């Protein structure tokens, strides 16, 4: 029963992400990873898994947001490099030979 419930929750999460913007996907993915890591980490350390999941979710959400900002900055740089080519340097002016 737990396996079926887990599969349904995962499928619902994947379906919900399919309608999200990239920013929302990064934040939601970070939150999900944080929840899972926090719950497992807390369980391994014999702490409350729900508290670990909550803390991990907050940290993962922040991480997802920071990752999204990083990706936006990379895209801005790529766009700038693509559309702003360095100026051409012409050869220095050569004086004409006297006649």
Buried (B, 14 or more C-beta within 10 A) or exposed (E): EEEEEEEEEEEEEEEEEEEEEEBBBBBBBBBBBBBBBBBBBBEEEEBEBEEBBBBBBBBBBBBBBEBBEEEEEEEEEEEEEEEEEEEEEEEEEEEEEEE
